[in-house]
C-alpha cells in the first residue's frame, strides 16, 4: 500500500495505527489527518524514535497494510 492509499483511507488506517502503536491516542491520529510527517513526529515524541527510526517504522507499517 502506498501513502496516498493510506491517506485516502485514513479513518480505517487510523484504527490499524492504534493497534500497532498503542501509545498513540485516537485524538492524536485524528489530528494527524493522514499526514505522514505528523505520524512520524508522533512516533518520535511518544516512542523516543529518531527521525530515521520513525520513517522506517512507518515504512514497515505501510508494507503490512
C-alpha positions as CSV (number, residue, x, y, z in Angstrom):
1,X,0.0,0.0,0.0
2,X,1.3,3.4,-0.8
3,X,0.9,6.6,1.3
4,X,-1.8,8.1,-1.0
5,X,-3.9,5.0,-0.3
6,X,-3.3,5.2,3.4
7,X,-4.2,8.9,3.4
8,X,-7.3,8.3,1.4
9,X,-8.5,5.6,3.8
10,X,-7.3,7.4,7.0
11,X,-10.3,6.6,9.1
12,X,-9.8,2.9,8.6
13,X,-6.0,3.1,8.8
14,X,-6.2,5.1,12.0
15,X,-7.5,2.0,13.7
16,X,-4.7,-0.1,12.4
17,X,-2.2,2.6,13.6
18,X,-3.8,2.4,17.1
19,X,-3.3,-1.3,17.1
20,X,0.3,-1.0,16.0
21,X,1.3,1.9,18.2
22,X,-0.8,1.7,21.4
23,X,0.8,4.8,23.0
24,X,-0.8,7.0,20.4
25,X,-4.3,8.3,21.0
26,X,-7.2,8.4,18.7
27,X,-7.2,12.2,19.0
28,X,-3.5,12.5,18.0
29,X,-4.1,10.3,15.0
30,X,-7.3,12.2,14.1
31,X,-5.3,15.5,14.2
32,X,-2.5,14.0,12.0
33,X,-5.2,13.6,9.3
34,X,-3.1,11.1,7.4
35,X,0.0,13.3,7.2
36,X,3.0,11.0,7.2
37,X,5.3,13.6,8.7
38,X,2.9,14.2,11.6
39,X,2.6,10.5,12.2
40,X,6.4,10.2,12.2
41,X,6.6,13.1,14.6
42,X,4.2,11.4,17.0
43,X,6.3,8.3,16.9
44,X,9.4,10.3,17.7
45,X,7.6,12.0,20.6
46,X,5.8,9.0,22.1
47,X,8.4,6.3,21.5
48,X,11.7,8.3,21.5
49,X,12.4,7.2,18.0
50,X,14.9,9.1,15.8
51,X,13.6,10.6,12.6
52,X,15.1,7.7,10.7
53,X,13.6,5.1,13.1
54,X,10.2,6.7,12.8
55,X,10.4,6.7,9.0
56,X,11.4,3.0,9.0
57,X,8.6,2.1,11.4
58,X,6.0,3.8,9.1
59,X,7.6,2.1,6.0
60,X,7.1,-1.3,7.7
61,X,3.6,-0.5,8.7
62,X,2.7,0.5,5.2
63,X,4.2,-2.8,3.9
64,X,1.9,-4.7,6.3
65,X,-1.2,-2.7,5.5
